[in-house]
């Protein structure tokens, strides 16, 4: 493909991504993967270039753009190599009209930028949310040790005790060490969230919103496979991914439980008041993960944010029923909005007078309310709010 053809293809893909964002359709990664699978004429260099153009254009736009062409013209304002490719050549984009619309820049749609600013996320702190995320690994201590593990590429230690960092795009799943379960791909912030749980061998620990089980596996390693570790979720598809991952990792103390929406407690009733620790990694807006999913800020609206905060409160109240006296509840959210983080945690403490905030130490992070905030700008991790409460 010519450079101009790559730009035109990227514009067409951006059109599909914009439409999907408006309709809550497929994410950008899936749209790109489907196109690459169905258009084999695009070689590996073409695919890399198109992917780079698409995600750079997404990052360059704040509000959702009118079209893929407007988004690419926005990127052209910061990348001098792009504008000359709007030359009207075969398979390339048409020449730029004098009054043609260019998408607006910024970090996010205006309403969302204002919400972030109220949560002290603005300026460089906000801009860092749209940077490029590194590739972080968690060494699986059930099978390996960070100090002695040798991998095919150069790594650097992260602030997590078992964390390693590589260049983005490293194909680690092709390595025998991955197939042998010696490490998992996991952001350093997620690893530190598990550190806050302080899961101990022999305890009963519940990962209430386990999803695909990345944090569950970290907890299993911390428990050295001793004790009871329950991974639960309402998403059957995501939860089903945990079993093969656990087998590869050598994690043997995990029990999965599928929850019925609006009837979640039924599957957990035998654990009422029994858990030493319950981790609540509740569904959220994901504002802390925009480095990986920059189009997510186009999918969020105020109605969806209200729905998420209400759901978080419901899950909080469910989790409280599972914690035994003397036990602890750990709240984790990959959002930097206070209404999903510090404010949500404070509201929980007001509703449940038998819980009090607990202090805990992490190697990085800044205090935020009764918890700790991690950000890409200050800590080099995804954005997180982490808090812990003990039950009297």
MOKAHU-V88256 format. One record per residue. N is the residue number from 1. RES is the residue in one small letter. PHI is phi in radians with two decimals (999 if undefined). OMEGA is omega in whole degrees, -180 to 180 (none if undefined). D_LAST is the distance of its C-alpha to the last C-alpha in Angstrom with 1 decimal. Layout:
<<N/RES/PHI/OMEGA/D_LAST> <N/RES/PHI/OMEGA/D_LAST>>
This chain:
<<1/x/999/175/65.4> <2/x/-1.34/176/66.6> <3/x/-0.95/179/64.2> <4/x/-1.16/179/65.1> <5/x/-1.14/177/64.4> <6/x/-1.10/179/61.0> <7/x/-1.13/-180/60.3> <8/x/-1.12/177/61.6> <9/x/-1.08/178/59.6> <10/x/-1.10/178/56.4> <11/x/-1.07/-180/57.2> <12/x/-1.15/176/57.5> <13/x/-1.17/177/54.2> <14/x/-1.09/176/52.6> <15/x/-1.01/-180/54.1> <16/x/-1.17/-180/52.3> <17/x/-1.17/179/49.0> <18/x/-1.10/180/49.2> <19/x/-1.12/179/50.0> <20/x/-1.16/178/47.2> <21/x/-1.13/180/44.7> <22/x/-1.19/-175/46.0> <23/x/-1.76/-177/45.8> <24/x/1.03/179/42.5> <25/x/-1.54/-175/44.7> <26/x/-1.12/177/44.7> <27/x/-1.26/-176/43.3> <28/x/-1.03/-179/45.8> <29/x/-1.00/-178/45.4> <30/x/-1.23/179/46.4> <31/x/-1.08/178/49.3> <32/x/-1.13/-178/50.6> <33/x/-1.06/179/50.2> <34/x/-1.11/-179/52.1> <35/x/-1.14/180/54.9> <36/x/-1.08/-179/55.3> <37/x/-1.17/-176/55.5> <38/x/-1.62/-178/58.1> <39/x/-2.33/-174/60.2> <40/x/-1.17/179/61.1> <41/x/-1.13/178/63.8> <42/x/-1.36/-179/61.2> <43/x/-1.33/-176/61.0> <44/x/-1.09/178/58.1> <45/x/-1.16/177/59.1> <46/x/-1.08/-178/59.4> <47/x/-1.10/179/55.9> <48/x/-1.09/-178/54.4> <49/x/-1.16/180/56.3> <50/x/-1.14/179/55.5> <51/x/-1.04/179/51.8> <52/x/-1.10/179/51.9> <53/x/-1.10/-177/53.8> <54/x/-1.08/-176/51.6> <55/x/-1.29/174/48.3> <56/x/-1.16/178/49.9> <57/x/-1.17/178/51.1> <58/x/-1.07/-180/47.7> <59/x/-1.15/-177/46.2> <60/x/-1.30/-176/49.1> <61/x/-1.83/175/48.4> <62/x/-1.47/174/45.6> <63/x/-1.18/178/46.1> <64/x/-1.13/-175/47.3> <65/x/-1.32/179/51.0> <66/x/-1.18/-175/53.8> <67/x/-2.75/175/55.2> <68/x/-1.13/179/55.1> <69/x/-1.14/178/58.2> <70/x/-1.10/178/56.7> <71/x/-1.16/-179/53.8> <72/x/-1.19/176/56.2> <73/x/-1.17/174/58.2> <74/x/-1.11/178/55.2> <75/x/-1.09/-179/54.7> <76/x/-1.09/178/58.4> <77/x/-1.23/-179/57.9> <78/x/-2.00/180/55.9> <79/x/-2.20/-174/57.7> <80/x/-1.14/-178/61.4> <81/x/-1.35/-173/62.2> <82/x/-1.54/-174/61.3> <83/x/-0.93/-180/63.5> <84/x/-1.11/-179/66.8> <85/x/-1.42/172/65.8> <86/x/-1.43/-170/66.1> <87/x/-2.00/179/69.8> <88/x/1.30/-180/70.7> <89/x/-1.28/179/71.5> <90/x/-0.98/179/71.5> <91/x/1.18/179/67.9> <92/x/-1.82/180/66.6> <93/x/-1.29/178/65.3> <94/x/-1.14/178/67.8> <95/x/-1.08/-175/68.7> <96/x/-1.42/176/66.6> <97/x/-1.36/-176/67.9> <98/x/-1.11/-177/68.3> <99/x/-1.96/-175/65.8> <100/x/-1.20/-177/63.5> <101/x/-1.26/175/59.8> <102/x/-2.07/-178/57.4> <103/x/-1.11/178/53.7> <104/x/-1.40/176/51.4> <105/x/-1.54/-179/49.4> <106/x/1.99/-178/45.9> <107/x/-1.52/-174/42.5> <108/x/-2.87/171/41.6> <109/x/-0.95/-171/42.7> <110/x/-0.96/-178/42.8> <111/x/-1.10/-178/39.9> <112/x/-1.35/175/37.6> <113/x/-1.05/178/38.8> <114/x/-1.15/178/38.0> <115/x/-1.14/178/34.4> <116/x/-1.12/-180/34.1> <117/x/-1.08/177/35.6> <118/x/-1.11/178/33.1> <119/x/-1.71/178/30.4> <120/x/1.13/174/32.5> <121/x/-2.07/-179/34.1> <122/x/-2.67/-180/37.9> <123/x/1.05/-178/40.9> <124/x/-1.10/178/40.8> <125/x/-1.05/180/37.1> <126/x/-1.28/-178/38.0> <127/x/-1.07/-180/41.2> <128/x/-1.15/178/39.5> <129/x/-1.14/-178/37.8> <130/x/-1.91/176/41.2> <131/x/-1.30/178/42.1> <132/x/-1.71/-180/42.7> <133/x/-1.42/173/39.7> <134/x/-1.31/175/40.4> <135/x/-1.82/-179/39.8> <136/x/-1.85/177/36.8> <137/x/-2.12/169/36.2> <138/x/-1.99/177/33.3> <139/x/-1.20/-178/34.8> <140/x/-1.44/-175/33.5> <141/x/-1.23/172/32.5> <142/x/-1.27/-176/33.0> <143/x/-2.32/-174/36.7> <144/x/-2.67/179/37.5> <145/x/-2.34/-177/36.8> <146/x/-1.01/-175/37.1> <147/x/-1.20/-175/39.3> <148/x/-2.05/-178/41.8> <149/x/-1.23/177/41.8> <150/x/-1.92/-178/45.2> <151/x/-2.10/-176/45.6> <152/x/-1.21/-179/48.8> <153/x/-2.22/180/48.0> <154/x/-1.21/-180/47.0> <155/x/-2.23/173/43.3> <156/x/-2.24/177/41.2> <157/x/-1.20/174/37.7> <158/x/-1.79/-179/35.0> <159/x/-1.29/175/31.9> <160/x/-1.37/-175/29.9> <161/x/-0.99/-178/30.1> <162/x/-2.09/-175/32.1> <163/x/-1.63/174/33.6> <164/x/-2.29/-179/37.4> <165/x/-2.22/178/39.3> <166/x/-2.23/176/42.7> <167/x/-1.19/176/45.2> <168/x/-0.99/177/44.4> <169/x/1.53/178/46.3> <170/x/-1.07/-175/46.4> <171/x/-1.48/-173/47.0> <172/x/-1.21/-178/44.4> <173/x/-1.30/174/44.3> <174/x/-1.57/-175/47.9> <175/x/-1.46/176/47.0> <176/x/-1.09/180/46.9> <177/x/-1.11/177/43.7> <178/x/-1.25/180/41.9> <179/x/-1.11/179/43.4> <180/x/-1.47/176/42.3> <181/x/1.36/-178/38.7> <182/x/-1.41/176/38.5> <183/x/-2.70/174/36.9> <184/x/-2.21/171/35.5> <185/x/-1.34/-179/36.2> <186/x/-2.81/178/33.0> <187/x/-1.03/-180/32.6> <188/x/-1.01/178/31.1> <189/x/-1.07/177/28.5> <190/x/-1.13/178/27.3> <191/x/-1.12/-180/27.2> <192/x/-1.21/176/25.1> <193/x/-1.06/177/22.6> <194/x/-1.19/177/22.3> <195/x/-1.08/-180/21.9> <196/x/-1.16/178/18.8> <197/x/-1.18/-179/17.2> <198/x/0.98/-180/17.9> <199/x/-1.14/-176/18.5> <200/x/-2.03/175/19.4> <201/x/-0.95/178/22.0> <202/x/1.60/-179/20.9> <203/x/-1.40/168/17.7> <204/x/-1.81/-175/17.4> <205/x/-2.21/179/17.5> <206/x/-2.09/170/18.5> <207/x/-1.68/-166/20.8> <208/x/-1.26/180/20.6> <209/x/-2.12/-167/23.7> <210/x/-1.29/-177/25.7> <211/x/0.98/180/29.1> <212/x/-1.38/170/31.7> <213/x/1.63/180/29.1> <214/x/-1.04/179/29.7> <215/x/-1.27/177/26.1> <216/x/-1.01/-180/25.6> <217/x/-1.11/177/28.4> <218/x/-1.14/179/26.9> <219/x/-1.19/178/23.6> <220/x/-1.07/179/25.8> <221/x/-1.15/179/27.7> <222/x/-1.11/-180/24.7> <223/x/-1.50/-179/23.6> <224/x/0.96/178/27.3> <225/x/1.13/-179/27.5> <226/x/-1.95/-178/25.2> <227/x/1.87/-176/22.4> <228/x/-1.98/-180/22.0> <229/x/-2.17/-177/22.3> <230/x/-1.85/176/22.6> <231/x/-1.89/-177/24.5> <232/x/-2.24/178/24.8> <233/x/-2.94/176/26.8> <234/x/-1.57/-176/29.1> <235/x/-1.70/-177/32.0> <236/x/-1.07/-177/34.0> <237/x/-1.09/-179/36.4> <238/x/-1.18/-178/33.9> <239/x/-1.15/-179/31.8> <240/x/-1.15/180/35.1> <241/x/-1.32/-175/35.7> <242/x/-1.23/-174/32.8> <243/x/-1.00/178/34.6> <244/x/-1.14/178/37.6> <245/x/-1.19/179/35.6> <246/x/-1.15/178/33.4> <247/x/-1.09/179/36.6> <248/x/-1.09/-177/38.2> <249/x/-1.41/-177/35.2> <250/x/1.30/178/34.9> <251/x/-1.57/-171/31.3> <252/x/-1.98/-177/31.0> <253/x/-1.84/-176/27.4> <254/x/-1.70/173/27.1> <255/x/-2.09/180/27.1> <256/x/-1.73/176/27.9> <257/x/-2.39/177/27.2> <258/x/-1.45/-178/29.1> <259/x/-1.77/174/27.4> <260/x/-1.54/179/29.4> <261/x/-0.93/-178/29.1> <262/x/1.26/177/27.6> <263/x/-2.33/-173/26.7> <264/x/-1.05/-173/24.3> <265/x/-1.17/-177/21.8> <266/x/-1.00/-177/24.6> <267/x/-1.40/-177/24.9> <268/x/-2.13/-171/21.2> <269/x/-1.05/-180/20.4> <270/x/-1.22/-180/20.5> <271/x/-1.77/-179/17.6> <272/x/-1.03/179/15.2> <273/x/1.16/-175/11.8> <274/x/-1.94/-170/13.6> <275/x/-1.47/171/13.4> <276/x/-1.22/-180/12.2> <277/x/-2.59/174/13.3> <278/x/-2.19/176/14.8> <279/x/-1.74/177/17.4> <280/x/-1.91/175/18.6> <281/x/-1.84/-166/22.2> <282/x/-1.27/172/23.2> <283/x/-0.96/-177/26.9> <284/x/-2.62/-178/28.0> <285/x/-1.24/179/31.2> <286/x/1.25/-179/31.7> <287/x/-1.09/179/33.0> <288/x/-1.42/-176/31.9> <289/x/-1.98/-178/34.1> <290/x/-1.12/177/37.4> <291/x/-1.04/-179/39.0> <292/x/-1.66/-177/39.1> <293/x/-2.33/-173/39.6> <294/x/-1.12/180/41.3> <295/x/-1.34/180/42.6> <296/x/-1.07/-180/39.1> <297/x/-1.22/175/39.3> <298/x/-1.45/-177/42.2> <299/x/-1.57/-175/40.3> <300/x/-1.53/172/37.5> <301/x/-2.33/-175/38.1> <302/x/-1.14/178/36.1> <303/x/-1.14/179/35.8> <304/x/-1.15/178/34.3> <305/x/-1.10/177/31.9> <306/x/-1.11/178/30.7> <307/x/-1.09/-178/30.4> <308/x/-1.18/-179/28.3> <309/x/-1.15/176/25.8> <310/x/-1.15/179/25.5> <311/x/-1.14/178/25.0> <312/x/-1.04/179/22.3> <313/x/-1.10/178/20.3> <314/x/-1.08/-179/20.9> <315/x/-1.18/175/19.8> <316/x/-0.94/-177/16.6> <317/x/-1.14/176/15.8> <318/x/-1.13/-179/17.0> <319/x/-1.05/-178/14.9> <320/x/-1.03/-179/11.6> <321/x/-1.22/-175/12.8> <322/x/-1.61/-175/13.3> <323/x/-1.40/179/10.1> <324/x/-1.45/174/8.7> <325/x/-0.97/-175/5.4> <326/x/1.53/179/5.6> <327/x/-1.50/-174/7.9> <328/x/-2.45/177/9.3> <329/x/-2.08/-179/11.6> <330/x/-2.01/-178/14.9> <331/x/-1.86/-178/17.3> <332/x/-2.29/173/20.9> <333/x/-2.48/179/24.0> <334/x/-1.58/173/27.5> <335/x/-2.10/177/28.3> <336/x/-1.84/176/28.8> <337/x/-1.43/-178/28.7> <338/x/-1.05/-179/25.9> <339/x/-1.16/175/25.7> <340/x/-1.79/-175/24.6> <341/x/-2.03/-175/22.6> <342/x/-1.03/179/21.1> <343/x/-1.17/179/21.7> <344/x/-1.12/180/20.2> <345/x/-1.16/179/17.0> <346/x/-1.11/178/16.8> <347/x/-1.12/176/17.7> <348/x/-1.08/-180/14.8> <349/x/-1.09/178/12.3> <350/x/-1.22/-180/14.4> <351/x/-1.35/-173/14.3> <352/x/-2.15/-175/10.6> <353/x/-1.20/178/9.1> <354/x/-1.47/175/5.5> <355/x/-1.96/176/6.3> <356/x/-2.30/180/7.8> <357/x/-1.10/177/11.0> <358/x/-1.98/174/11.5> <359/x/-1.44/176/15.0> <360/x/-2.65/-175/17.1> <361/x/-1.90/170/20.9> <362/x/-2.20/-178/23.6> <363/x/-1.19/177/27.3> <364/x/-2.43/179/28.3> <365/x/2.01/-179/27.0> <366/x/-2.18/178/26.5> <367/x/-1.07/173/23.6> <368/x/-2.53/-175/23.4> <369/x/1.04/179/20.9> <370/x/-1.66/-179/17.4> <371/x/-2.42/-179/18.8> <372/x/-2.22/178/22.0> <373/x/-1.93/172/25.2> <374/x/-1.96/180/27.9> <375/x/-2.39/176/31.4> <376/x/-1.02/-175/34.8> <377/x/-1.19/-175/36.5> <378/x/-1.54/-169/34.3> <379/x/-2.09/179/32.8> <380/x/1.22/179/35.3> <381/x/-2.05/165/32.8> <382/x/-1.09/179/32.2> <383/x/-1.40/-179/30.2> <384/x/-2.47/162/26.4> <385/x/-2.05/-177/23.3> <386/x/-2.29/178/20.2> <387/x/-2.50/-179/16.7> <388/x/-2.40/179/13.3> <389/x/-2.28/177/9.7> <390/x/-1.84/180/6.5> <391/x/-1.70/-180/3.8> <392/x/-1.41/none/0.0>>
